[in-house]
Amino acid sequence: MYGQCWKCGKWGQMERHHIFEGVANRKKSEEFGLVVLLCGEECHRNGREAAHRCGETALRLHRWGQRKFMEEQKDKARKARKETN
């Protein structure tokens, strides 16, 4: 998939990374749009600070995913309240 890396900003062929891992969590990541594009070699799998190798990078991604989820759910709740009033 062609796009821009979430971590380093490079453009090119990317891999999808699910913010929350594991079989059940991967499905939830898809459902809530908590998926980012990462460079395959450097930022996703094999680099020193790659998402699958570096706890700090994984934590940054988790925090970003949590903020995104909370903001989107807050907007959905606000919209639902307007529609029901």
N, CA, C and O atoms as a MOPAC input file, in Angstrom:
PM7 MOZYME 1SCF
protein

 N      0.85100 1    -1.16400 1     0.00000 1
 C      0.00000 1     0.00000 1     0.00000 1
 C      0.90300 1     1.23600 1     0.00000 1
 O      1.86200 1     1.31900 1     0.76700 1
 N      0.58400 1     2.17500 1    -0.86000 1
 C      1.37300 1     3.39700 1    -0.96700 1
 C      0.81200 1     4.44400 1    -0.00900 1
 O     -0.40400 1     4.61500 1     0.08200 1
 N      1.68500 1     5.13900 1     0.70000 1
 C      1.23700 1     6.19200 1     1.60000 1
 C      2.39800 1     6.80500 1     2.35200 1
 O      3.55700 1     6.65400 1     1.96600 1
 N      2.07300 1     7.49900 1     3.43200 1
 C      3.07100 1     8.18100 1     4.25700 1
 C      3.18800 1     7.48500 1     5.60200 1
 O      2.18400 1     7.13700 1     6.22400 1
 N      4.42200 1     7.28700 1     6.04000 1
 C      4.68300 1     6.62400 1     7.31400 1
 C      4.25300 1     7.51100 1     8.47800 1
 O      4.60800 1     8.68900 1     8.53600 1
 N      3.49500 1     6.94100 1     9.39400 1
 C      3.03200 1     7.65200 1    10.58800 1
 C      4.20900 1     8.09700 1    11.44800 1
 O      4.16500 1     9.17300 1    12.04400 1
 N      5.24500 1     7.29400 1    11.52000 1
 C      6.36200 1     7.56100 1    12.42400 1
 C      7.40400 1     8.50500 1    11.83800 1
 O      7.77100 1     9.48100 1    12.49100 1
 N      7.88900 1     8.24800 1    10.63000 1
 C      8.99700 1     9.04300 1    10.08900 1
 C      8.58700 1    10.01200 1     8.99000 1
 O      9.35800 1    10.90400 1     8.63400 1
 N      7.38000 1     9.85000 1     8.44500 1
 C      6.89300 1    10.77000 1     7.41700 1
 C      7.30400 1    10.44600 1     5.99900 1
 O      6.89300 1    11.14900 1     5.07600 1
 N      8.10700 1     9.39900 1     5.78400 1
 C      8.51700 1     9.02700 1     4.42500 1
 C      7.30900 1     8.58000 1     3.61300 1
 O      6.33000 1     8.06500 1     4.15500 1
 N      7.39900 1     8.79000 1     2.29600 1
 C      6.37500 1     8.32100 1     1.36000 1
 C      6.89500 1     7.09600 1     0.63400 1
 O      8.08400 1     7.02000 1     0.32400 1
 N      6.02400 1     6.13700 1     0.35800 1
 C      6.40900 1     4.94800 1    -0.39400 1
 C      5.50800 1     3.78200 1    -0.03900 1
 O      4.39000 1     3.96700 1     0.44200 1
 N      6.00600 1     2.58000 1    -0.28000 1
 C      5.25400 1     1.37300 1     0.06300 1
 C      5.23600 1     1.22700 1     1.58800 1
 O      6.28200 1     1.26000 1     2.23600 1
 N      4.05800 1     1.06900 1     2.14000 1
 C      3.87200 1     0.99300 1     3.59200 1
 C      3.18800 1    -0.30600 1     3.97700 1
 O      2.61000 1    -1.00400 1     3.14400 1
 N      3.27000 1    -0.60900 1     5.26100 1
 C      2.54300 1    -1.73300 1     5.84600 1
 C      1.55900 1    -1.18700 1     6.86200 1
 O      1.82800 1    -0.18900 1     7.53000 1
 N      0.40900 1    -1.85500 1     6.97500 1
 C     -0.59700 1    -1.45100 1     7.96500 1
 C     -0.19800 1    -2.01100 1     9.32300 1
 O      0.16500 1    -3.18100 1     9.44100 1
 N     -0.26700 1    -1.16700 1    10.34100 1
 C      0.02800 1    -1.59600 1    11.71200 1
 C     -1.20900 1    -1.36300 1    12.56000 1
 O     -1.72400 1    -0.24700 1    12.62800 1
 N     -1.68300 1    -2.42100 1    13.20700 1
 C     -2.82800 1    -2.32300 1    14.11500 1
 C     -2.30900 1    -1.83700 1    15.46200 1
 O     -1.40300 1    -2.43900 1    16.03800 1
 N     -2.88000 1    -0.76000 1    15.95500 1
 C     -2.40400 1    -0.13700 1    17.19100 1
 C     -2.44700 1    -1.12300 1    18.34700 1
 O     -1.50500 1    -1.20200 1    19.13500 1
 N     -3.52900 1    -1.86900 1    18.44900 1
 C     -3.66300 1    -2.83200 1    19.53700 1
 C     -3.56500 1    -4.23700 1    18.95600 1
 O     -4.35200 1    -4.61500 1    18.08900 1
 N     -2.58700 1    -5.01300 1    19.44200 1
 C     -2.25000 1    -6.31100 1    18.87000 1
 C     -3.12100 1    -7.43600 1    19.40900 1
 O     -3.96400 1    -7.24400 1    20.28600 1
 N     -2.88400 1    -8.60800 1    18.85100 1
 C     -3.62400 1    -9.79100 1    19.27100 1
 C     -4.83300 1    -9.98400 1    18.38000 1
 O     -5.31200 1    -9.03300 1    17.76200 1
 N     -5.32500 1   -11.19800 1    18.31300 1
 C     -6.42100 1   -11.51700 1    17.40300 1
 C     -7.65700 1   -10.66200 1    17.68800 1
 O     -8.17500 1   -10.01700 1    16.77600 1
 N     -8.13200 1   -10.64400 1    18.91200 1
 C     -9.34100 1    -9.87700 1    19.24700 1
 C     -9.09200 1    -8.38100 1    19.12400 1
 O     -9.93600 1    -7.65200 1    18.60400 1
 N     -7.94200 1    -7.91900 1    19.59900 1
 C     -7.64500 1    -6.48700 1    19.56200 1
 C     -7.40200 1    -5.99600 1    18.14700 1
 O     -7.71300 1    -4.84700 1    17.83300 1
 N     -6.85300 1    -6.84300 1    17.29000 1
 C     -6.63600 1    -6.46300 1    15.88800 1
 C     -7.98400 1    -6.15800 1    15.23200 1
 O     -8.10600 1    -5.19500 1    14.47400 1
 N     -8.98800 1    -6.97500 1    15.52300 1
 C    -10.33100 1    -6.73000 1    14.97400 1
 C    -10.89500 1    -5.41300 1    15.48700 1
 O    -11.52100 1    -4.66800 1    14.73400 1
 N    -10.67600 1    -5.12600 1    16.76200 1
 C    -11.14700 1    -3.85800 1    17.33400 1
 C    -10.41100 1    -2.67900 1    16.71200 1
 O    -11.01600 1    -1.64400 1    16.43300 1
 N     -9.10100 1    -2.83400 1    16.49300 1
 C     -8.33300 1    -1.77100 1    15.84400 1
 C     -8.92700 1    -1.46100 1    14.47200 1
 O     -9.06700 1    -0.29400 1    14.10600 1
 N     -9.27200 1    -2.49100 1    13.71900 1
 C     -9.89300 1    -2.30000 1    12.40100 1
 C    -11.23800 1    -1.59700 1    12.54300 1
 O    -11.53000 1    -0.63200 1    11.83600 1
 N    -12.04600 1    -2.09600 1    13.46700 1
 C    -13.40300 1    -1.56300 1    13.65700 1
 C    -13.39300 1    -0.07400 1    13.97400 1
 O    -14.24200 1     0.67200 1    13.48400 1
 N    -12.43700 1     0.36400 1    14.79200 1
 C    -12.39400 1     1.75000 1    15.23200 1
 C    -11.39300 1     2.60100 1    14.45400 1
 O    -11.14500 1     3.74900 1    14.82200 1
 N    -10.81800 1     2.05600 1    13.39000 1
 C     -9.89200 1     2.83200 1    12.57300 1
 C     -8.56400 1     3.11600 1    13.23900 1
 O     -7.91800 1     4.12000 1    12.94000 1
 N     -8.15300 1     2.24200 1    14.13800 1
 C     -6.90400 1     2.44200 1    14.86600 1
 C     -5.77800 1     1.65900 1    14.18300 1
 O     -5.15500 1     0.77300 1    14.76700 1
 N     -5.55100 1     2.02600 1    12.93100 1
 C     -4.54000 1     1.40000 1    12.09400 1
 C     -3.72500 1     2.51900 1    11.46300 1
 O     -4.29100 1     3.50000 1    10.97900 1
 N     -2.41200 1     2.38400 1    11.46100 1
 C     -1.54900 1     3.39300 1    10.85200 1
 C     -0.67600 1     2.72800 1     9.78900 1
 O     -0.50100 1     1.51000 1     9.77900 1
 N     -0.14100 1     3.54700 1     8.90700 1
 C      0.80600 1     3.07300 1     7.90500 1
 C      2.21300 1     3.31100 1     8.41800 1
 O      2.53000 1     4.38700 1     8.92600 1
 N      3.05600 1     2.29100 1     8.27700 1
 C      4.45400 1     2.39300 1     8.69200 1
 C      5.35100 1     1.81300 1     7.60400 1
 O      4.95700 1     0.89100 1     6.89000 1
 N      6.57600 1     2.36800 1     7.48300 1
 C      7.59400 1     1.79000 1     6.60100 1
 C      7.82900 1     0.36800 1     7.08400 1
 O      7.99300 1     0.14600 1     8.28400 1
 N      7.84900 1    -0.58300 1     6.18700 1
 C      7.98100 1    -1.98600 1     6.58100 1
 C      9.25000 1    -2.29800 1     7.34200 1
 O      9.19400 1    -2.78300 1     8.47200 1
 N     10.37700 1    -2.02900 1     6.74400 1
 C     11.65300 1    -2.40300 1     7.35900 1
 C     11.98500 1    -1.56700 1     8.58100 1
 O     12.21700 1    -2.10300 1     9.66500 1
 N     12.00800 1    -0.26900 1     8.40900 1
 C     12.54900 1     0.60700 1     9.45400 1
 C     11.58000 1     0.87400 1    10.61300 1
 O     11.95100 1     0.69700 1    11.77400 1
 N     10.37400 1     1.28800 1    10.32300 1
 C      9.47000 1     1.74800 1    11.38400 1
 C      8.47900 1     0.69300 1    11.87400 1
 O      7.94200 1     0.81400 1    12.97500 1
 N      8.23400 1    -0.32900 1    11.07300 1
 C      7.25500 1    -1.33000 1    11.47900 1
 C      7.89300 1    -2.54500 1    12.13900 1
 O      7.50500 1    -2.91000 1    13.24900 1
 N      8.86400 1    -3.18200 1    11.48400 1
 C      9.35400 1    -4.46800 1    11.96000 1
 C     10.77900 1    -4.50100 1    12.48400 1
 O     11.01600 1    -5.02400 1    13.57400 1
 N     11.73400 1    -3.95800 1    11.74100 1
 C     13.12800 1    -4.27700 1    12.03000 1
 C     14.02500 1    -3.15400 1    12.53100 1
 O     15.11600 1    -3.43300 1    13.02700 1
 N     13.62200 1    -1.93600 1    12.42400 1
 C     14.46300 1    -0.83100 1    12.88300 1
 C     14.61100 1    -0.81800 1    14.40300 1
 O     13.83000 1    -1.44300 1    15.12000 1
 N     15.60500 1    -0.11000 1    14.87300 1
 C     15.85900 1    -0.03500 1    16.32100 1
 C     14.63700 1     0.49200 1    17.07800 1
 O     14.36600 1     0.06300 1    18.20000 1
 N     13.90500 1     1.42000 1    16.46300 1
 C     12.72000 1     2.00200 1    17.10700 1
 C     11.42600 1     1.55400 1    16.43200 1
 O     10.41800 1     2.25900 1    16.49200 1
 N     11.45000 1     0.39500 1    15.79500 1
 C     10.27500 1    -0.12900 1    15.08900 1
 C      9.15400 1    -0.46100 1    16.07400 1
 O      9.40500 1    -0.79000 1    17.23300 1
 N      7.92600 1    -0.36800 1    15.59500 1
 C      6.75300 1    -0.59600 1    16.44300 1
 C      6.76300 1    -1.96500 1    17.11400 1
 O      6.30300 1    -2.10100 1    18.24700 1
 N      7.28600 1    -2.98400 1    16.42400 1
 C      7.29500 1    -4.32900 1    16.99200 1
 C      8.55300 1    -4.64900 1    17.78300 1
 O      8.69700 1    -5.75900 1    18.29400 1
 N      9.46500 1    -3.69000 1    17.89000 1
 C     10.72200 1    -3.94500 1    18.60700 1
 C     10.98600 1    -2.97700 1    19.75000 1
 O     11.80600 1    -3.25300 1    20.62500 1
 N     10.29700 1    -1.85200 1    19.74500 1
 C     10.60400 1    -0.79100 1    20.70700 1
 C      9.37200 1    -0.47500 1    21.55800 1
 O      8.34800 1    -0.03600 1    21.03500 1
 N      9.47300 1    -0.69700 1    22.84800 1
 C      8.35800 1    -0.42600 1    23.75000 1
 C      7.92600 1     1.02500 1    23.73800 1
 O      6.73500 1     1.31600 1    23.85800 1
 N      8.87600 1     1.94700 1    23.59500 1
 C      8.54600 1     3.38100 1    23.58100 1
 C      7.70200 1     3.73700 1    22.35100 1
 O      6.74000 1     4.49800 1    22.45200 1
 N      8.06500 1     3.18700 1    21.20700 1
 C      7.27400 1     3.43000 1    19.98700 1
 C      5.88300 1     2.82600 1    20.13800 1
 O      4.89000 1     3.46300 1    19.78300 1
 N      5.80300 1     1.61600 1    20.65500 1
 C      4.49700 1     0.97300 1    20.86500 1
 C      3.64000 1     1.80700 1    21.81200 1
 O      2.43800 1     1.95900 1    21.59100 1
 N      4.24700 1     2.34500 1    22.85700 1
 C      3.51100 1     3.18200 1    23.80600 1
 C      3.00900 1     4.46100 1    23.13800 1
 O      1.87100 1     4.87200 1    23.36500 1
 N      3.85000 1     5.09300 1    22.31600 1
 C      3.40900 1     6.29300 1    21.57800 1
 C      2.20900 1     5.97900 1    20.69700 1
 O      1.25400 1     6.75300 1    20.63600 1
 N      2.26400 1     4.84000 1    20.01700 1
 C      1.14700 1     4.43600 1    19.16600 1
 C     -0.10700 1     4.16500 1    19.98800 1
 O     -1.20200 1     4.56500 1    19.59300 1
 N      0.03900 1     3.49200 1    21.12300 1
 C     -1.11500 1     3.21800 1    21.99300 1
 C     -1.73900 1     4.51900 1    22.48700 1
 O     -2.96100 1     4.66700 1    22.48100 1
 N     -0.90700 1     5.45300 1    22.91000 1
 C     -1.43400 1     6.74700 1    23.38900 1
 C     -2.15400 1     7.49800 1    22.28100 1
 O     -3.22300 1     8.06900 1    22.49600 1
 N     -1.55400 1     7.49400 1    21.08500 1
 C     -2.20600 1     8.14600 1    19.94700 1
 C     -3.55500 1     7.48800 1    19.66800 1
 O     -4.55200 1     8.17900 1    19.46000 1
 N     -3.58700 1     6.15800 1    19.66500 1
 C     -4.82300 1     5.42900 1    19.41300 1
 C     -5.88800 1     5.71200 1    20.46000 1
 O     -7.06700 1     5.84900 1    20.13300 1
 N     -5.47600 1     5.80000 1    21.71300 1
 C     -6.43500 1     6.09700 1    22.78700 1
 C     -7.01900 1     7.49600 1    22.62100 1
 O     -8.22500 1     7.68500 1    22.78000 1
 N     -6.17000 1     8.48200 1    22.30000 1
 C     -6.66200 1     9.85600 1    22.09500 1
 C     -7.62300 1     9.90400 1    20.91400 1
 O     -8.68800 1    10.51700 1    21.00000 1
 N     -7.25100 1     9.26400 1    19.81900 1
 C     -8.10500 1     9.25100 1    18.62700 1
 C     -9.45400 1     8.61900 1    18.95100 1
 O    -10.49800 1     9.15400 1    18.57800 1
 N     -9.43400 1     7.49400 1    19.63700 1
 C    -10.67200 1     6.80200 1    19.99800 1
 C    -11.55000 1     7.69700 1    20.87400 1
 O    -12.74900 1     7.82600 1    20.62700 1
 N    -10.95900 1     8.31000 1    21.88600 1
 C    -11.72700 1     9.15300 1    22.80500 1
 C    -12.32900 1    10.35900 1    22.08100 1
 O    -13.48900 1    10.70100 1    22.30800 1
 N    -11.55500 1    10.99800 1    21.22100 1
 C    -12.06500 1    12.15800 1    20.48300 1
 C    -13.21600 1    11.76000 1    19.56800 1
 O    -14.23300 1    12.45100 1    19.50700 1
 N    -13.05900 1    10.66100 1    18.86700 1
 C    -14.11300 1    10.23300 1    17.94600 1
 C    -15.37100 1     9.80300 1    18.68300 1
 O    -16.48000 1    10.08400 1    18.23100 1
 N    -15.21000 1     9.12600 1    19.81100 1
 C    -16.38300 1     8.70100 1    20.56900 1
 C    -17.09400 1     9.90600 1    21.19000 1
 O    -18.32200 1     9.93500 1    21.27500 1
 N    -16.31600 1    10.89200 1    21.62000 1
 C    -16.91400 1    12.10700 1    22.18100 1
 C    -17.74900 1    12.81000 1    21.10800 1
 O    -18.85900 1    13.26700 1    21.38000 1
 N    -17.20800 1    12.89600 1    19.88100 1
 C    -17.93900 1    13.52000 1    18.78100 1
 C    -19.20900 1    12.74400 1    18.45000 1
 O    -20.25000 1    13.34600 1    18.18800 1
 N    -19.13500 1    11.42200 1    18.45900 1
 C    -20.32200 1    10.60000 1    18.17000 1
 C    -21.37900 1    10.78300 1    19.25600 1
 O    -22.57100 1    10.86000 1    18.95700 1
 N    -20.94400 1    10.85400 1    20.51700 1
 C    -21.89000 1    11.04100 1    21.62500 1
 C    -22.56700 1    12.40800 1    21.51900 1
 O    -23.77200 1    12.53000 1    21.73800 1
 N    -21.78200 1    13.43500 1    21.18200 1
 C    -22.32700 1    14.78500 1    21.02600 1
 C    -23.36600 1    14.81300 1    19.90400 1
 O    -24.44000 1    15.39300 1    20.06000 1
 N    -23.04300 1    14.19200 1    18.79000 1
 C    -23.95500 1    14.15100 1    17.66000 1
 C    -25.23300 1    13.39300 1    18.01600 1
 O    -26.32600 1    13.81300 1    17.63600 1
 N    -25.10800 1    12.30000 1    18.73000 1
 C    -26.27600 1    11.50500 1    19.12600 1
 C    -27.16800 1    12.30700 1    20.07000 1
 O    -28.39300 1    12.24200 1    19.96200 1
 N    -26.57200 1    13.06300 1    20.99300 1
 C    -27.36800 1    13.88500 1    21.91100 1
 C    -28.13800 1    14.95100 1    21.14100 1
 O    -29.30600 1    15.20100 1    21.44000 1
 N    -27.49800 1    15.58900 1    20.14500 1
 C    -28.18100 1    16.60700 1    19.34400 1
 C    -29.35600 1    16.00900 1    18.58800 1
 O    -30.42000 1    16.62000 1    18.49200 1
 N    -29.15800 1    14.81700 1    18.05500 1
 C    -30.20900 1    14.19100 1    17.25200 1
 C    -31.38900 1    13.71900 1    18.09700 1
 O    -32.50600 1    13.60900 1    17.59000 1
 N    -31.15700 1    13.44100 1    19.36700 1
 C    -32.24500 1    12.93500 1    20.21000 1
 C    -32.92300 1    14.02900 1    21.01400 1
 O    -33.91700 1    13.76200 1    21.69000 1
 N    -32.41700 1    15.24800 1    20.96100 1
 C    -33.05500 1    16.36500 1    21.70300 1
 C    -34.03600 1    17.10300 1    20.85000 1
 O    -34.65600 1    18.06100 1    21.31000 1

